[in-house]
Amino acid sequence: MIPTRRQLLKRGLLLGAAGMAGPHGLLQAANTSNEKQAQPTPPPDLFDSQALDIEFWVKPRTLDLIRPATGERSKLLYWKDGEVLDSAYQQLCHLLRDVNGKETAPIDPKLLETLWATQAYISRLGMTKPLEILSGYRTQASNTRLIEQGVPAARKSLHMEGKAADIRIPQLHEEILGELIQSFRQGGVGFYYRQTANGGWIHTDTGLQRSWKG
C-alpha cells in the first residue's frame, strides 16, 4: 500500500529523531517505506497537539535557541509555575532582536510559547537540536529593505510587532516543522522551501490562523 503524505511526514520526523534524516528527510522517508526501522513510538497523532496531556503544558519551559546571523546561543528557563521569568524574557527579546536595525522590542509571549512547544514536542522523540532563529523582530526600515531586495516580507509584517519569527531546526524538513506548528493552532504558518544546503524555513506568528507557501 502506498503511504499517505501524513504517514510520510510522521516517518520523516521519526527518522530525524533517530538521527537518520538529512536535508531531504521526506525523500529518505519515502524510500524506506517498506523497510523495518528501529524507531521510537510516536504519540497517538504526531500532528495533533490536542493529544498532549496537561503535564506537558504546566511543566517548566526552557528554550534552546541559536541565532546563525550572530553566532549567539541561549538555553534559558523562561517560564515556571505559570509565570514568565523577567530576566530570561529580556534575554530572549534580545536574541530575537533586529540584528540589522540593531533594535530590541518586546516579543509576544505567545510566540515564545509556540517556539517552546515546538521544541519540547520534538524532543519527546529524541531530537534535541537548538531551534534556529533566522528572523525575529524587525524595524519598519529593515522590513522595507527586505522588500526592496526581493526577500519575501509583508508590508504589514507581524515581525514589526514582535509577533513573528522565521525558524528552522537542523536536519528537520521544513514541511514537517510547519505541519507540527500548524497543529498548535496559534496563528499563521508560512512554508518557505529552498533547495540549499540548509533547506528552507518556517514563518510562525501569533496572528490569525492561516497558512501559505512562499
N, C-alpha and C positions, 0 to 999 in steps of 0.2 A: 504493500500500500504506500502511495506517495505521501510523505509527511506534509502537513499543512504549514503555512507560513508561521503561525503561532508556535507550532511544535519546533520548527527550525530555530526560532528566536530563543525559545526556552533552552534547547540543546546548546545553542551558541553560548549562552551565559554560563551554563553548567560546565562546558568545556573550558571557558575562560577561567572560571573559578578553580578548575583543576590544573591551570597553567598550560593548557593545550591550545588555546586560541590565540592567533596572531592578529594582525591588522585586517585580515579577511576572515574573521571568525564565522560569519554566516556561511561562506563558501565551504570552509572546513567542516562546519556542522552538517551541511548537505551531503558532503562526500562521505561522512561517517554514519549516515542514517541506518545502514544495515550492519554496523559493527557494534559489538558489545564493548562498552566502555565502563571503567570503574568510575562511577560518578556519585557525588553526594546526593542525598534525597532532596528533591525540590519542595518548596512549600506547596499547599493544595493548588493554588493558582499563582504562578510566578508574577503575573502582571495584575494582580488584584490586591491592593493594599488593604481592602476591607477584610481580608482573611487574617490579618495580623491581630494578635491578642493585645489586650490593654497594656501588658507589661512592656511591650515594645515601645509604646508611646510615653510611658511615665519614667523610664529609666534615664539616668544622667546622659547628656548628649555631648559628644566630643566630635569636633570636625578636624579632619586632617586635609589641609589644603596646600596647594603649591601654585605659585604664580610664575609660569615659564618666562614671562617677559622680564622679570626682575631676579629670578632665582630664589625668591623668598619661599619659605615653607613654614607653616604654623600648624601645630597639633594642639588644639585648645578645648578644654572642658568649658562650654559656654552656657549650659542650661542645666539646672539642678533643682529638684523639689518645686517644679512649676515656675521657676523664675530664671530670667536671663541674667547671667553674671556680667556686670557692667564692664569690668576690666577686660574680660575676654571679648565682649561685644565690640568695644572700642578697637581692639587689635584686629578683629575680623573686618570691621569697617575700613581700617587702614589697608588691609590686604586686598580688599575689593575696591580700592580707590581707582580713580582715573590716573593711570600711570603716565599718560601723555599730557594731560592737562595739569597733572600734579595737584589734584584736589581730592579731598575726602568728604564724604557725605554720609548721613545715616542710612543704613541698609535696612530694608523691611525685614523684621524678624521672621515673617512668614517665608521669605526667600531662604533664610538660613535654615528654617525647618525643612524645606524641600531638599536642600543640599544635604542636610544631615540624614534625612530619611532615606534618600537615595543611597548614600554611602553605607549607612547602617544595614539597609536591606540587602545590599550586595555582599556585605561582609558575612552575612549569615551563610553564604555559600563558599566562604573561604577566600574571597577576593578582597584584599586589604590595600590595594593601591591608593595613593592620595588622589584626591579629586583636583583636576587642573582647572584653574580659573583663567580663561582666556580674556574675558572682559567682564567687568562688574559695573560700577558706577561710571557714567560718562558726563562730562560737562556738555553744554549745548555746542560749544565750539568744537570739541572733539567729535561729537556726533555728526556735525555738519561736515567736518573734514573727511570723515569716513565716506559719507555720501558722495562728496566731490571726487573721492578716489575710486568710486565704483564698488566699495565694500557694502554688503547687504546691511542696511541700517534704516529703520523707520524714522521719519521726520519727527514724530512724536514718541520716540522710543521710551519705553519704561526704564531703560538703563539710566536715563537722565533723572529719574525719580528714586534711584536706588532699589528698584523693584525687579531687576532682571540681571541675569548672568549668562555668559556663554561658557560652557564647560565641556570637559571630556574626561574619560578615565582610561589610562594607558591599557592597551590590549583588549578593550571592550568596544565592540562595534557600536557606532553611534545610534543605529536603529534600535538595538537592544536597550541602550541607555535611555533613549527617548520614549520608548514604549513603557519602560518602568516608571519614568517621571509622569507620564500621562495617567498612570493608574492612581496617582495620588489626587488627581482632580483638583489641583490647587491654582491653576492658571494656564497660561499659554505655553506651548511647546513647539519650537521650530527645529526642523531636521535639516542640517546642512551637511550634505555628503561631498567629500572631496577625495580625489584619487592622489593622495600624498602619503608619505611615509607614516605620518601621524594620523591619517584619516581625517574625518570631518569633526563636527562638534554639534552640541545641542544647546539651543537657547531655551531657558526656562524663566518664567516670570510669574508674578502674582496678580496679573490682570484677569480679564475674562477667560474662561475656558475655551480654547481654540487650538488648532494645530495647522502647520503649513510646512512646505518644503522650499528651501532656498538654495 
